Amino acid sequence: MPNDILTYSSDKQGIVTQVPLPIDEESDILSLRPGHLSDYVGQSDTVEMLKIGIEAAKKRKEPLDHILFHGPPGLGKTTLAHIIASEMAKNLTLTSGPALEKGGDLVGILTHLEEGDVFFVDEIHRIPKAVEEFLYPAMEDFAVDFVFDKGVHARPYRYRLRHFTLVAATTRVGLLSAPLRDRFGIFRSLDFYSEADLMKIVHRSAELLQVAIDEKGAAELAKRSRGTPRIVNRLLKRVRDYAQVRADGVITKEIVAAALSLEGVDEKGLTHLDRQYLNTIIQFYNGGPVGIEAIAATLQEETDTLVDVVEPYLLKIGLIIRTSSGRKTTMIRMNSDRP
């Protein structure tokens, strides 16, 4: 077949062409992630620092310093990695700590990075120690060290890497070793969002999802979202479904309350697991103090789930406190009715 005969179509627009069409560039799944720092809501200090760092790196025509984001899940660490790659106009390579089981896995990724690329590692605190050793020279000297053969025939070899930016995220920064943590040039903590910022996210996401929502509905949704953008977007999708099936498609405060009651999310944003957690401390352990292992055993939940998912928000709003003896509910919560 001649090379110029590459199009088959029943109309004027071919379905097979030599050049990509606009439809080829569209994502199959609608993403609610902002694509640029100008669209990013909240974390104003971190965003301002990144704007300065990115602009300075572009002026010097060199990669950005390695960056470590830490904080509870769902606050935008992965989104910021996407934005950094977009603002720097470089490729983004993503992986996670548990996926890097062997040193060869990490080395294979590092050797394929182009100049200035962004390498994102989620949950970096879960990287095995043997793999972490390869990161030290890669981050500091942009090189990886190998040892060929064994015994008297062993000889070292250093492979030079292209300069890249490592962006890492963790929910447990205390589990990072000091040598790894100290090699990051930028170290930022992400905090829970205010209701005002969450309302901005609700309106932006609602516009992308093409669903109508009023101010009171957005405020109610923001109030029940635990200060977390990921949760507010997830709840918005569930409320949208409810509004389209059980109402006229417009999200109001009453629609949010009715929809989230089915989801088990109360006025404070507490879920069924949160309430079970609090009830366990109050009813089984007289308000505490009690160790996290005992609570996990009673609830038949993983300890990491309680520490990473449940406790951060309960600590933030003051419903529990951590003591040297264990977890304890506050007096306000103990004097209230069932959580």
C-alpha positions in Angstrom: 0.0 0.0 0.0 1.4 3.5 -0.9 2.6 5.6 2.1 0.2 8.4 1.2 -2.9 6.2 1.5 -3.3 6.3 5.3 -6.8 7.5 5.8 -10.1 5.6 5.7 -13.3 7.4 6.4 -16.9 7.6 5.2 -16.8 11.4 5.5 -14.3 14.2 5.1 -12.5 13.7 8.4 -10.3 10.6 8.5 -10.3 8.2 11.4 -6.7 7.2 10.7 -4.2 10.0 10.0 -0.5 10.6 10.1 -0.9 13.6 12.5 -2.6 13.5 16.0 -6.1 15.0 16.1 -7.3 17.1 19.0 -9.4 14.2 20.2 -6.2 12.2 20.6 -4.9 14.6 23.2 -8.0 14.4 25.3 -8.0 12.3 28.5 -10.4 9.3 28.7 -11.2 10.3 32.3 -12.1 13.8 33.4 -9.4 14.9 35.9 -10.2 17.5 38.6 -6.5 18.2 39.2 -5.4 21.8 38.5 -2.8 21.9 35.8 -1.0 25.1 36.9 0.0 26.9 40.1 -2.3 29.7 39.2 -5.2 27.3 39.4 -4.1 25.6 42.7 -6.2 26.5 45.7 -4.8 26.7 49.2 -1.3 26.1 50.7 -0.4 29.7 49.8 3.1 29.7 51.3 4.0 26.5 49.5 2.6 27.7 46.2 4.5 31.0 46.5 7.8 29.2 47.3 7.3 27.0 44.3 6.6 29.9 42.0 9.9 31.6 43.1 11.9 28.3 42.8 10.5 27.4 39.4 11.1 30.9 38.0 14.7 31.0 39.4 15.4 27.5 38.0 14.2 28.6 34.6 16.3 31.7 34.6 19.4 29.6 35.5 18.3 26.9 33.0 18.8 24.2 35.5 16.5 21.6 37.3 14.6 22.5 40.4 16.0 21.4 43.8 14.7 18.0 45.1 11.4 18.5 46.9 9.8 16.7 49.8 6.1 17.1 50.6 4.6 15.6 53.8 1.2 15.7 55.4 -2.0 13.7 55.6 -3.4 11.9 52.5 -5.4 13.9 50.0 -4.0 17.3 50.5 -2.4 17.7 47.0 1.1 16.2 47.1 0.7 14.3 43.9 -1.1 17.2 42.2 1.8 19.5 43.0 4.2 17.0 41.4 2.1 17.1 38.2 2.0 20.9 38.3 5.8 21.2 38.8 6.5 19.0 35.8 3.9 21.1 33.8 5.4 24.5 34.9 8.9 23.3 34.1 7.7 21.9 30.7 9.4 18.5 31.5 8.3 14.9 31.6 6.9 13.4 34.8 7.7 9.8 35.9 5.7 8.4 38.7 6.2 5.5 41.1 5.8 4.7 44.8 8.0 3.4 47.6 6.4 -0.1 47.7 6.9 -0.6 44.0 10.7 -0.1 44.2 11.4 -3.6 45.6 15.0 -3.9 44.3 17.8 -1.5 43.5 17.5 -2.5 39.8 14.0 -1.2 39.7 15.1 2.3 40.8 18.2 2.3 38.6 16.2 1.4 35.5 14.0 4.4 36.1 16.8 6.8 36.8 18.8 5.9 33.8 15.9 6.6 31.5 15.2 10.1 32.8 16.0 13.0 30.4 17.6 16.3 31.4 15.4 18.2 33.8 12.7 15.5 34.1 10.6 15.3 37.3 10.7 11.9 39.1 7.9 11.6 41.7 8.0 8.9 44.4 4.9 8.6 46.5 5.1 7.1 50.0 8.8 7.4 49.9 9.1 6.3 53.5 8.3 2.7 52.4 11.3 2.4 50.1 13.5 -0.6 51.3 16.8 0.4 52.9 18.8 -1.3 50.2 17.0 0.7 47.5 17.4 3.9 49.4 21.2 3.6 49.3 21.0 4.1 45.5 19.2 7.4 46.0 22.0 9.1 47.9 24.5 9.5 45.1 21.6 9.9 42.6 20.3 12.9 44.4 23.6 14.5 45.4 26.0 13.7 42.5 23.5 12.6 39.8 25.2 9.2 39.5 24.6 5.6 40.5 27.3 3.3 41.7 27.6 -0.4 40.8 30.0 -3.2 41.8 30.8 -5.8 39.2 31.9 -9.3 40.1 32.8 -10.4 43.6 35.7 -11.0 45.8 39.2 -10.1 44.4 37.6 -9.4 41.0 35.1 -6.8 42.3 35.4 -3.4 40.7 33.3 -0.3 41.2 31.7 1.6 38.3 29.9 5.0 38.4 27.2 5.7 35.9 26.4 9.4 35.3 22.7 10.4 35.3 21.1 13.3 33.6 20.1 16.1 36.0 16.6 15.5 37.3 14.3 16.7 40.1 13.1 14.2 42.7 9.7 15.1 44.1 8.8 12.9 47.0 5.6 12.6 49.1 5.1 11.0 52.5 2.4 10.8 55.2 5.0 9.6 57.8 7.9 11.9 57.6 9.3 10.6 60.9 10.0 7.3 59.2 12.4 8.8 56.7 16.1 8.3 57.5 18.1 11.5 58.3 20.5 11.0 55.3 17.6 10.8 52.9 15.6 13.6 54.4 18.6 16.0 54.5 19.2 15.6 50.7 16.0 17.4 49.8 16.6 21.1 49.1 12.9 22.0 49.6 11.0 20.6 52.5 7.3 21.6 52.8 4.5 20.4 55.1 0.9 20.5 53.7 -1.9 21.3 56.2 -5.6 20.8 56.1 -7.6 23.3 54.1 -9.9 26.0 55.4 -13.6 25.9 54.5 -13.2 29.0 52.3 -10.5 27.2 50.2 -12.6 24.1 50.0 -15.6 26.1 48.7 -13.4 27.4 45.9 -12.4 23.8 45.0 -16.1 22.8 45.1 -17.1 25.5 42.7 -14.2 24.7 40.3 -14.9 21.0 40.4 -18.6 21.5 39.9 -17.9 23.6 36.9 -15.7 20.9 35.4 -18.4 18.2 36.2 -21.1 20.5 34.7 -23.3 20.4 37.8 -25.1 23.3 39.4 -24.4 24.1 43.1 -25.5 27.0 45.2 -23.4 28.8 47.9 -25.1 27.1 50.9 -24.6 23.7 49.2 -20.9 24.4 48.6 -20.5 25.6 52.2 -22.2 22.4 53.6 -20.0 20.2 51.4 -16.9 22.0 52.5 -17.8 21.7 56.1 -18.2 17.9 55.9 -15.0 17.3 53.9 -12.4 17.0 56.7 -10.3 19.9 55.3 -9.2 17.6 52.5 -9.6 18.4 48.7 -9.6 14.7 47.7 -12.6 14.1 50.0 -14.5 17.1 48.9 -14.2 16.0 45.3 -15.3 12.5 46.1 -18.3 13.7 48.1 -19.2 16.1 45.4 -19.5 13.3 42.9 -21.7 11.3 45.2 -23.9 14.3 45.9 -24.1 15.0 42.1 -25.4 11.5 41.6 -28.1 12.0 44.3 -29.1 15.3 42.9 -29.6 14.0 39.4 -31.6 10.9 40.5 -33.6 12.2 43.5 -33.8 15.9 42.8 -33.7 18.4 39.9 -30.0 18.2 39.4 -29.1 21.4 41.4 -27.1 20.8 44.6 -28.4 22.6 47.6 -27.7 22.4 51.3 -30.6 20.0 51.8 -29.5 17.8 49.0 -25.9 17.6 50.4 -27.3 16.7 53.9 -29.6 14.0 52.4 -26.9 12.5 50.2 -24.2 12.4 52.8 -26.5 10.9 55.4 -26.5 7.9 53.0 -22.7 8.0 52.9 -22.5 8.0 56.7 -20.8 11.4 56.8 -22.2 13.7 59.6 -22.1 17.4 60.1 -18.5 17.4 61.4 -17.3 15.2 58.5 -16.9 12.2 60.7 -17.4 8.8 59.0 -18.7 5.5 60.4 -15.1 4.5 61.2 -14.4 7.7 63.0 -17.4 7.3 65.2 -16.5 3.6 65.9 -13.0 4.8 66.8 -14.3 7.4 69.3 -17.0 5.0 70.7 -14.3 2.3 71.3 -12.2 4.7 73.4 -15.2 6.0 75.3 -17.2 2.8 75.9 -14.5 0.1 76.1 -11.7 2.1 77.7 -13.5 4.9 79.6 -12.2 7.7 77.5 -8.6 6.5 77.6 -5.7 6.6 77.6 -5.4 3.5 75.5 -2.7 2.2 73.0 -3.4 2.4 69.3 -2.8 -1.4 69.0 -5.6 -2.1 71.5 -8.0 0.2 69.5 -7.0 -1.5 66.2 -7.6 -4.9 67.7 -11.0 -4.0 69.0 -12.0 -2.5 65.7 -10.3 -5.2 63.7 -8.6 -2.5 61.6 -5.0 -2.0 60.6 -3.0 0.3 62.8 -1.7 2.2 59.8 -5.3 2.9 58.7 -6.1 4.5 62.1 -2.9 6.5 62.3 -2.8 7.8 58.7 -6.6 8.1 57.9 -8.6 8.5 61.1 -6.4 10.2 63.7 -5.0 13.3 61.8 -8.4 14.9 61.4 -9.6 13.9 64.9 -6.5 15.5 66.3 -6.9 18.6 64.2 -10.4 19.3 65.4 -9.5 18.4 69.0 -11.7 15.3 69.6 -8.7 13.2 70.7 -5.2 13.8 72.1 -2.1 11.7 72.1 -0.4 11.2 75.4 2.6 9.1 76.5 0.1 6.5 77.8 -1.9 6.3 74.6 -4.9 8.0 72.9 -7.5 9.9 74.9 -10.8 11.6 74.1 -11.2 15.2 75.1 -13.6 16.2 77.9 -15.9 17.9 75.3 -16.3 14.7 73.4 -16.7 12.5 76.6 -19.5 14.8 77.9 -21.4 14.7 74.6 -23.9 12.1 73.4 -22.9 9.2 71.2 -20.3 10.4 68.5 
